[in-house]
Amino acid sequence: KQKMGTGVDIYMVGVQEMVLDTIKKTGFDQSIYLLDEYDAAKVENI
């Protein structure tokens, strides 16, 4: 069993609508970054 440190950022890119709905209902969207498409400039500046 492994755990991620508190300084780890989780990105989800191009999530399907049904998956996004579930992520929001569970509140997991408060712990991750959601992006429509991958953009290195955005990822490095968040």
HUJOVEN-V282864 format. One line per field, one symbol per residue. phi: phi as a letter, one per 20 degrees, with the letter a starting at -180 (. if undefined). psi: psi as a letter, one per 20 degrees, with the letter a starting at -180 (. if undefined). Layout:
phi = ???
psi = ???
This chain:
phi = .cceffeedddcdmffgffggfgffenfffdcddcfbfbgffffde
psi = pqqqrijpppppplpqghggggghhijhiiirppqhqpohgggii.
